Amino acid sequence: MARMAPPARVAVIGSGPAGIYAAEALVKQAGDEVRVDVFDRLPTPYGLVRYGVAPDHTSIKSIARYLQRVLEDPAVRFFGCVELGRDVTRADLLDCYDAVVYSTGAMVDRHMRIPGEDLPGSIAATDFVNWYCGHPDAADHEFDLSVEEVAVVGVGNVAVDVVRILARTAAELRATDVPEQVIEVLSRSRVRRIHMIGRRGPAQAKFTTKEARELGQLPDASIHVSPRDMELDPASAELAESDRHVRGNIKALSAWTGEPAAGSARHIDVRFWRAPVEILGTDRVEGLRLETTRLDESGRVTGTGEFETLPVGMVLRSVGYQSVPLEGVPFDERSFVVPNEGGRIVGPDGAFVPREYVAGWIKRGPSGVVGTNKSDAAETVRNLLADLADAGTAPERTIEELLESRGLPVVTYDDWLNLDAAEIALARRLDRGERVKLARWEAMRSACRGPA
């Protein structure tokens, strides 16, 4: 990158892995010639590492320690509790920065679009995940775990996480960072049977083999798959032969086709070749009607006309996620991403939008694992810096001036460290492991201010 004094200023919107990897790539690729400000609407960084990774996946959550080192680089600053569209606008950012990278992820669940989906007890899996992961937007959500049977629709990693948390006892989760109020609710759970439902067969399941094996290792839950559901059509059998991931999943699932173990506190039924067609109930969920499916000659799912009803009191849908539009930023309403080429945003006229870029799921859709965001962000940053080398004018004002003029209560990185220390101290007081999350907004804001 050829230029420039003073250093270029770049804003990154979103402090999840995609955003922080973008900040890291900027510093690594441009060195002293760039300064990066990372914004988040929450007072906490790390995005889905903090609020999406299951609490019992401590090895994955340890990625936060790597991301922490990026935020502690002298060339990087954290601005928490600053929301795009509420506190600052797209125009504000372009006034204050040489370039902007949007990395806001995929924030909402897809709908199944079936009758009864709006009944109480029909819930987006992300709402449930946010609740047990301590997201402040979900801290006061209520979930009726007095029901004995629950259906989780979907066979991806998030669906497996939700099934696993429902199947664990509160005692098993005490050593994790789950908020104390969540532990209290889970300790009263009467859920005894959990159905995990996939529209396609075992060869098309999206969960990883590691997730499947973990499900089978729960200490007080039995698991069962019908041998009929494990029968593979020729195309699926060929896929299992050629794809190591599929082969590993088939092997893990096949271990559950025998008689389920007796005496377990909870039981998991994994059901393939079932499509939800209606959620039943008058005032709340009372059942889920399923149609048996098959793949047609072109590989599409089709119904067979064979139906069954599960007597469930809760339905959690986990059938995919999508990004939401950012005000003023081009958005493809069909693919639910910002149109781009290599991270450069493409406008309706097909031309690149100057100085604006994307990284992460809002760039490519909800795919890959946490580490996928690193190469994704590096690609975006290479293009950003190539464009920046030819840029001319400097920003008209500083972000400090703008935020001060609006009296916004920004959370700095040091403020976040106060909250971090408060959660570690809470875990020690409760004898509950490394950390217990504070989940309510006021408790988080108070902790950010430090000890009284």
C-alpha positions as CSV (number, residue, x, y, z in Angstrom):
1,M,0.0,0.0,0.0
2,A,1.6,3.2,-1.2
3,R,0.8,6.4,0.8
4,M,0.1,8.2,3.3
5,A,0.4,10.4,6.3
6,P,-1.6,10.6,8.5
7,P,-2.6,6.9,8.7
8,A,-5.8,5.9,6.9
9,R,-8.8,5.5,9.2
10,V,-11.0,2.5,8.7
11,A,-14.3,1.7,10.5
12,V,-15.3,-2.0,11.0
13,I,-19.0,-2.4,11.9
14,G,-19.4,-5.6,14.1
15,S,-16.9,-7.0,16.6
16,G,-17.6,-10.7,15.9
17,P,-14.9,-12.9,14.3
18,A,-15.4,-11.5,10.9
19,G,-15.0,-7.9,12.1
20,I,-12.0,-8.6,14.3
21,Y,-10.3,-10.7,11.7
22,A,-10.8,-7.7,9.3
23,A,-9.2,-5.4,11.8
24,E,-6.3,-7.9,12.2
25,A,-5.8,-8.1,8.4
26,L,-5.8,-4.3,8.1
27,V,-3.0,-4.0,10.7
28,K,-1.0,-6.9,9.3
29,Q,-1.3,-5.8,5.7
30,A,-0.9,-2.0,6.1
31,G,1.2,-1.7,9.3
32,D,1.6,1.9,10.6
33,E,-0.4,3.3,7.7
34,V,-3.8,2.4,9.1
35,R,-5.8,2.9,12.2
36,V,-8.9,0.7,12.8
37,D,-12.0,1.4,14.9
38,V,-14.3,-1.6,15.6
39,F,-17.9,-0.8,16.5
40,D,-20.6,-2.9,18.1
41,R,-24.1,-2.1,19.3
42,L,-23.4,-4.3,22.4
43,P,-21.0,-3.4,25.3
44,T,-19.2,-6.7,24.6
45,P,-17.0,-7.8,21.7
46,Y,-16.6,-11.2,20.0
47,G,-20.1,-11.7,18.5
48,L,-21.0,-15.3,18.0
49,V,-18.0,-16.5,19.9
50,R,-19.7,-15.1,23.0
51,Y,-23.3,-15.3,22.0
52,G,-23.6,-18.2,19.5
53,V,-21.0,-20.9,20.5
54,A,-22.7,-23.3,22.9
55,P,-21.5,-22.8,26.6
56,D,-20.3,-26.4,26.8
57,H,-18.0,-25.9,23.8
58,T,-15.2,-24.3,25.8
59,S,-12.4,-25.1,23.3
60,I,-14.2,-23.1,20.6
61,K,-15.0,-20.2,22.9
62,S,-11.3,-20.0,23.7
63,I,-10.9,-18.3,20.3
64,A,-11.9,-15.1,22.2
65,R,-8.4,-15.1,23.6
66,Y,-7.0,-14.8,20.1
67,L,-9.5,-12.1,19.2
68,Q,-8.6,-10.2,22.4
69,R,-5.0,-9.8,21.2
70,V,-6.3,-8.0,18.0
71,L,-8.4,-5.5,20.1
72,E,-5.3,-4.8,22.3
73,D,-3.2,-3.8,19.3
74,P,-2.4,0.0,19.6
75,A,-3.7,0.5,16.1
76,V,-7.2,-0.8,17.0
77,R,-9.9,0.7,19.2
78,F,-13.2,-0.7,20.4
79,F,-16.4,1.4,20.5
80,G,-19.2,-0.5,22.2
81,C,-22.8,0.5,22.6
82,V,-22.7,2.3,19.2
83,E,-25.4,1.1,16.8
84,L,-25.4,1.8,13.1
85,G,-28.7,3.4,12.2
86,R,-29.5,4.5,15.7
87,D,-26.4,6.3,17.0
88,V,-24.5,6.8,13.7
89,T,-25.5,6.7,10.1
90,R,-23.8,5.4,7.0
91,A,-23.1,9.0,6.0
92,D,-21.6,9.8,9.4
93,L,-19.1,6.9,9.0
94,L,-18.1,8.0,5.5
95,D,-17.5,11.5,6.8
96,C,-15.2,10.2,9.5
97,Y,-13.4,7.3,7.8
98,D,-11.4,6.6,4.6
99,A,-13.3,3.3,4.3
100,V,-16.0,1.2,6.1
101,V,-16.2,-2.6,6.5
102,Y,-19.6,-4.0,7.4
103,S,-19.5,-7.3,9.2
104,T,-22.8,-7.5,11.0
105,G,-23.4,-11.2,10.3
106,A,-26.7,-13.1,9.9
107,M,-29.0,-12.0,12.7
108,V,-32.4,-13.6,12.2
109,D,-33.8,-17.1,11.7
110,R,-35.6,-18.2,8.5
111,H,-39.3,-19.1,8.9
112,M,-40.8,-22.4,8.0
113,R,-43.9,-20.7,6.5
114,I,-46.4,-23.3,7.8
115,P,-49.7,-22.9,9.7
116,G,-49.4,-22.4,13.4
117,E,-45.8,-21.0,13.3
118,D,-46.9,-17.9,15.3
119,L,-48.4,-19.8,18.2
120,P,-46.9,-19.3,21.6
121,G,-44.3,-22.0,22.1
122,S,-43.1,-21.8,18.5
123,I,-39.7,-20.2,18.8
124,A,-36.7,-19.2,16.7
125,A,-33.7,-21.3,17.8
126,T,-31.6,-18.1,17.9
127,D,-33.9,-16.7,20.6
128,F,-33.3,-19.7,22.7
129,V,-29.5,-19.7,21.9
130,N,-29.3,-16.0,22.8
131,W,-31.1,-16.7,26.1
132,Y,-28.8,-19.5,27.3
133,C,-25.7,-17.7,26.0
134,G,-26.6,-14.5,28.0
135,H,-27.4,-12.1,25.2
136,P,-28.9,-8.9,26.8
137,D,-31.7,-8.7,24.2
138,A,-32.9,-12.2,25.4
139,A,-32.2,-11.9,29.1
140,D,-35.9,-11.6,30.1
141,H,-37.3,-14.0,27.5
142,E,-39.4,-16.8,29.0
143,F,-39.4,-20.4,27.8
144,D,-41.9,-22.9,29.0
145,L,-39.8,-25.9,29.9
146,S,-42.7,-27.5,31.9
147,V,-43.6,-29.4,28.7
148,E,-42.4,-33.0,28.4
149,E,-41.8,-33.1,24.6
150,V,-40.0,-30.6,22.4
151,A,-39.3,-30.6,18.6
152,V,-36.2,-29.0,17.2
153,V,-36.6,-28.6,13.5
154,G,-33.2,-28.7,11.6
155,V,-30.1,-30.9,11.5
156,G,-27.3,-28.3,11.5
157,N,-24.8,-27.6,14.3
158,V,-27.1,-25.0,15.9
159,A,-29.9,-27.6,16.1
160,V,-27.6,-30.1,17.7
161,D,-26.4,-27.5,20.2
162,V,-30.0,-26.7,21.2
163,V,-30.9,-30.4,21.5
164,R,-27.8,-31.0,23.6
165,I,-28.5,-28.1,26.0
166,L,-32.1,-29.3,26.4
167,A,-30.8,-32.8,27.2
168,R,-28.3,-31.7,29.7
169,T,-29.1,-31.2,33.4
170,A,-28.5,-27.9,35.1
171,A,-25.8,-29.5,37.2
172,E,-23.9,-30.4,34.0
173,L,-23.9,-26.7,32.9
174,R,-22.9,-25.1,36.2
175,A,-19.2,-25.1,35.3
176,T,-20.0,-23.1,32.1
177,D,-20.6,-19.4,31.6
178,V,-24.4,-19.7,31.4
179,P,-26.1,-16.9,33.3
180,E,-27.4,-17.8,36.8
181,Q,-31.0,-17.1,35.9
182,V,-30.8,-19.6,33.0
183,I,-29.4,-22.3,35.3
184,E,-32.4,-21.7,37.6
185,V,-34.9,-22.2,34.8
186,L,-33.1,-25.3,33.4
187,S,-33.0,-26.8,36.9
188,R,-36.9,-26.8,36.8
189,S,-37.1,-28.3,33.2
190,R,-39.5,-31.1,32.8
191,V,-38.5,-31.9,29.2
192,R,-38.0,-35.6,28.8
193,R,-38.2,-36.3,25.1
194,I,-36.6,-34.2,22.3
195,H,-37.2,-34.8,18.6
196,M,-34.6,-33.5,16.1
197,I,-36.2,-33.3,12.7
198,G,-34.6,-33.2,9.2
199,R,-36.5,-32.8,5.9
200,R,-33.8,-34.8,4.1
201,G,-31.8,-37.9,5.0
202,P,-28.8,-38.6,7.0
203,A,-26.4,-38.1,4.1
204,Q,-27.7,-34.5,3.8
205,A,-27.4,-33.6,7.5
206,K,-25.5,-30.4,8.0
207,F,-24.0,-31.0,11.4
208,T,-20.4,-32.0,11.8
209,T,-19.4,-35.5,12.9
210,K,-17.8,-34.0,16.0
211,E,-21.2,-32.5,17.0
212,A,-22.9,-35.8,16.3
213,R,-20.4,-37.7,18.5
214,E,-20.9,-35.2,21.3
215,L,-24.6,-35.8,21.2
216,G,-24.0,-39.4,21.7
217,Q,-21.8,-38.8,24.8
218,L,-24.3,-37.1,27.0
219,P,-24.1,-38.7,30.4
220,D,-27.9,-39.0,31.2
221,A,-29.6,-39.0,27.8
222,S,-30.4,-41.9,25.4
223,I,-30.5,-41.4,21.6
224,H,-32.2,-43.3,18.8
225,V,-32.5,-43.2,15.0
226,S,-34.9,-45.5,13.2
227,P,-33.2,-48.0,11.0
228,R,-35.7,-47.1,8.3
229,D,-34.5,-43.5,8.4
230,M,-30.9,-44.6,7.8
231,E,-31.8,-46.3,4.5
232,L,-29.9,-44.6,1.7
233,D,-31.1,-44.0,-1.8
234,P,-28.5,-44.6,-4.5
235,A,-27.4,-40.9,-4.7
236,S,-27.0,-40.7,-0.9
237,A,-25.1,-44.0,-0.8
238,E,-22.7,-42.6,-3.5
239,L,-22.3,-39.4,-1.5
240,A,-21.5,-41.4,1.7
241,E,-18.9,-43.3,-0.3
242,S,-17.2,-40.2,-1.8
243,D,-17.5,-37.6,1.0
244,R,-15.5,-38.2,4.3
245,H,-17.7,-35.8,6.2
246,V,-20.9,-37.6,5.2
247,R,-19.3,-41.0,5.8
248,G,-18.4,-39.9,9.4
249,N,-21.9,-38.7,10.0
250,I,-23.4,-42.0,8.8
251,K,-21.1,-44.0,11.0
252,A,-22.0,-41.9,14.1
253,L,-25.7,-42.1,13.4
254,S,-25.7,-45.8,12.7
255,A,-24.5,-46.4,16.3
256,W,-27.9,-45.1,17.5
257,T,-30.2,-47.5,15.5
258,G,-30.3,-50.1,18.2
259,E,-32.7,-50.1,21.2
260,P,-32.2,-46.9,23.2
261,A,-30.7,-47.3,26.7
262,A,-33.3,-47.6,29.5
263,G,-33.3,-45.5,32.6
264,S,-31.9,-42.2,31.1
265,A,-33.4,-39.0,32.3
266,R,-34.0,-37.7,28.8
267,H,-34.4,-39.3,25.4
268,I,-33.5,-37.9,21.9
269,D,-35.2,-39.1,18.7
270,V,-33.4,-38.1,15.5
271,R,-36.0,-38.2,12.7
272,F,-34.9,-37.9,9.1
273,W,-37.2,-37.7,6.0
274,R,-39.8,-35.6,7.8
275,A,-41.1,-32.2,6.8
276,P,-43.1,-30.0,9.2
277,V,-46.4,-29.1,7.6
278,E,-48.4,-27.6,10.5
279,I,-48.0,-26.6,14.2
280,L,-51.1,-27.6,16.0
281,G,-52.8,-25.9,19.0
282,T,-55.3,-23.3,19.9
283,D,-53.7,-20.9,22.4
284,R,-50.2,-22.5,22.3
285,V,-48.3,-25.3,20.7
286,E,-49.9,-28.7,21.3
287,G,-48.4,-30.8,18.5
288,L,-46.4,-30.8,15.3
289,R,-47.7,-32.5,12.1
290,L,-45.0,-34.1,9.9
291,E,-45.1,-35.5,6.4
292,T,-42.7,-38.2,5.4
293,T,-40.5,-37.1,2.5
294,R,-38.2,-38.6,-0.1
295,L,-35.8,-37.2,-2.8
296,D,-37.2,-37.1,-6.3
297,E,-35.2,-37.8,-9.5
298,S,-33.7,-34.3,-9.5
299,G,-32.7,-34.5,-5.8
300,R,-35.5,-32.2,-4.5
301,V,-37.5,-33.0,-1.4
302,T,-41.0,-34.1,-2.1
303,G,-43.8,-35.3,0.2
304,T,-45.1,-38.9,0.2
305,G,-48.6,-38.3,1.6
306,E,-47.8,-40.2,4.8
307,F,-48.3,-38.1,8.0
308,E,-47.7,-38.3,11.7
309,T,-48.2,-36.0,14.7
310,L,-45.8,-35.5,17.5
311,P,-47.4,-34.4,20.9
312,V,-44.9,-31.6,21.5
313,G,-45.5,-28.5,23.6
314,M,-42.6,-26.5,22.1
315,V,-41.2,-26.2,18.6
316,L,-37.7,-24.6,18.0
317,R,-36.9,-23.9,14.4
318,S,-33.3,-24.0,13.2
319,V,-33.7,-24.0,9.4
320,G,-31.2,-21.4,8.5
321,Y,-30.3,-17.8,9.1
322,Q,-30.2,-14.6,7.1
323,S,-28.7,-11.1,7.3
324,V,-30.9,-8.0,7.5
325,P,-30.4,-4.9,5.4
326,L,-28.4,-2.0,6.6
327,E,-29.9,1.4,5.9
328,G,-28.6,2.9,2.7
329,V,-26.4,-0.1,1.9
330,P,-27.2,-2.3,-1.2
331,F,-28.9,-5.6,-0.3
332,D,-30.0,-8.6,-2.3
333,E,-33.4,-9.6,-0.9
334,R,-33.2,-13.1,-2.5
335,S,-29.8,-14.2,-1.2
336,F,-29.9,-12.0,1.9
337,V,-26.4,-10.7,1.4
338,V,-24.8,-7.4,0.4
339,P,-23.9,-7.7,-3.3
340,N,-20.1,-7.7,-3.6
341,E,-17.1,-8.9,-5.5
342,G,-14.3,-9.9,-3.2
343,G,-15.8,-7.8,-0.5
344,R,-16.2,-4.7,-2.6
345,I,-19.8,-3.6,-2.4
346,V,-21.6,-3.5,-5.8
347,G,-24.4,-1.0,-6.3
348,P,-27.6,-1.4,-8.3
349,D,-25.8,-0.1,-11.4
350,G,-23.2,-2.8,-11.2
351,A,-20.4,-0.4,-10.3
352,F,-18.4,-0.7,-7.1
353,V,-19.6,1.6,-4.2
354,P,-16.6,3.7,-3.2
355,R,-15.0,3.1,0.2
356,E,-17.6,0.5,1.4
357,Y,-16.8,-3.2,1.9
358,V,-18.3,-6.3,3.6
359,A,-16.8,-9.3,5.4
360,G,-18.3,-12.4,7.0
361,W,-21.8,-13.8,6.7
362,I,-23.3,-10.5,5.3
363,K,-20.8,-10.9,2.5
364,R,-21.1,-14.7,1.7
365,G,-24.2,-15.9,3.6
366,P,-24.2,-18.1,6.8
367,S,-21.6,-20.7,5.8
368,G,-18.3,-22.0,7.1
369,V,-16.9,-22.2,10.6
370,V,-15.4,-19.4,12.8
371,G,-12.0,-19.8,11.1
372,T,-13.5,-19.3,7.6
373,N,-13.9,-15.7,8.4
374,K,-10.2,-15.2,8.6
375,S,-9.4,-15.8,4.9
376,D,-12.7,-14.1,4.0
377,A,-11.7,-10.9,5.8
378,A,-8.2,-11.0,4.4
379,E,-9.6,-11.0,0.8
380,T,-11.8,-8.0,1.6
381,V,-8.9,-6.1,3.2
382,R,-6.6,-6.7,0.2
383,N,-9.1,-5.1,-2.1
384,L,-9.8,-2.3,0.4
385,L,-6.1,-1.4,0.7
386,A,-5.6,-1.6,-3.1
387,D,-8.5,0.9,-3.5
388,L,-7.2,3.1,-0.7
389,A,-3.8,3.5,-2.3
390,D,-5.5,5.5,-5.1
391,A,-7.8,7.5,-2.8
392,G,-7.4,11.3,-2.5
393,T,-9.4,13.2,0.1
394,A,-9.1,12.7,3.9
395,P,-12.1,12.4,6.2
396,E,-13.9,15.6,7.0
397,R,-14.2,15.0,10.8
398,T,-13.2,12.6,13.5
399,I,-15.5,10.0,15.1
400,E,-14.5,11.5,18.5
401,E,-16.0,14.8,17.5
402,L,-19.2,13.2,16.2
403,L,-19.8,11.0,19.3
404,E,-19.1,13.8,21.7
405,S,-21.5,16.2,19.9
406,R,-24.2,13.6,20.4
407,G,-23.4,12.8,24.0
408,L,-23.3,9.0,23.3
409,P,-22.2,6.8,26.3
410,V,-19.5,4.8,24.4
411,V,-18.1,1.7,26.0
412,T,-14.3,1.5,25.5
413,Y,-12.1,-1.5,25.6
414,D,-11.1,-0.7,29.1
415,D,-14.8,-0.5,30.1
416,W,-15.3,-4.0,28.6
417,L,-12.4,-5.3,30.7
418,N,-14.2,-4.1,33.8
419,L,-17.2,-6.1,32.7
420,D,-15.0,-9.1,31.9
421,A,-13.4,-8.9,35.4
422,A,-16.9,-8.7,37.0
423,E,-18.0,-11.9,35.3
424,I,-14.9,-13.7,36.4
425,A,-15.4,-12.5,40.0
426,L,-19.0,-13.6,39.9
427,A,-17.9,-17.1,38.9
428,R,-15.6,-17.3,41.8
429,R,-18.3,-16.1,44.2
430,L,-20.7,-18.7,42.9
431,D,-18.1,-21.4,42.6
432,R,-19.0,-21.9,39.0
433,G,-16.0,-22.2,36.7
434,E,-14.1,-19.4,34.9
435,R,-16.9,-17.0,34.2
436,V,-20.6,-16.4,34.7
437,K,-22.1,-14.0,32.2
438,L,-24.0,-10.9,33.2
439,A,-26.9,-10.8,30.8
440,R,-29.1,-7.8,31.7
441,W,-28.4,-4.4,30.1
442,E,-28.2,-2.5,33.4
443,A,-26.0,-5.0,35.1
444,M,-23.6,-4.9,32.1
445,R,-23.5,-1.1,32.0
446,S,-22.9,-0.9,35.7
447,A,-20.1,-3.4,35.5
448,C,-18.5,-1.5,32.6
449,R,-18.2,1.5,35.0
450,G,-15.9,-0.6,37.2
451,P,-16.0,-1.2,41.0
452,A,-17.8,1.5,43.0
